[in-house]
Amino acid sequence: MNEISLSEVLSRIDRLRCGEAVALFAPLADELADAHELGAAHRAINAHSIRLGDDGVSFVPSPRARKRPAGVRARAEDVGDLAGVIAGALLGREVDPDGWADRAVALGVPTDLVTVLATALSGRAAQRPTAYELAAALRAACDPVPLDRLLSPARTEGPSPVSGR
């Protein structure tokens, strides 16, 4: 199978289930944390830069990542960008500044995960969780499930339960 972008996946499903989000984003958060430990930042995280395939999930390399070392602000921006993609995928739409957290909870996204995502999306870089902490929050939220539904070429109709348990 060829790789597909998360953007393409989200165009044909309503939203990710919590377990799908864990299976998809926890390894990406780990990958990001490892890059941050080495002093690098991605600097271009969005649904187009995340690829899914038979070999798992990965980021498309960012040409901006190689231009300068990553400081605290660049690492925090990466975490905020990834949190925005996660929240949007769980909601099935882009995250608006007002009301997204209440909607996420109403859809069944665990409150602890919503809290971590909200902190990661806050305007204060120093208060954002690290990528490792984001990965841990995802894993604590619910159990991962296979990504078969996301990799299927057929469009999934109807609402998806968020819990994935």
C-alpha positions, 0 to 999 in steps of 0.5 A: 500500500502507498502512504496516505496523508492524515489530511486524506484520511480525515477527508473520508471519515468523520473523526478519529476514535480515541484509540485510533488517536492513541495508535496514530499520535503517541508514536509521533509524539515520541518521534517528536520528543526524540528529535527535541532531545537531539536539539531539532524541531519539525516546525511544520506539523499539520495533517498534510505532514503526517503520513500513514502506511503499512509501515506505520506513521511518520512525519514528512521531513520539514525543510525548515527543521534543518535550518536552525537548532530548536530552542524552547519556543520551537519545541513548544510550537511543535507540541502545540501544532501536534496538539491542534492536529490531534484535537481536530482529528478527534473533533472531525474539524479544525479547532476553534479557540472557543468551545472546542474543549466542551465539544470534545468532552461531549463527544466522549474524549477523556477529560484528562486528554482534553486538559492536556491538549488545551494546555498544549494549545495555550499561548504560553510556550513555557506552560505547554507539555513536552512531546513525551508528556503529550505521548503519555497523556494519549496513552493514559486516555485509552487503549490503542486500536488498529488503524485499519479503518483509517487505511481502508480506501472506502469512505466510512459513513456515519458517526464514529464512537470516540472511545475506541475501547 
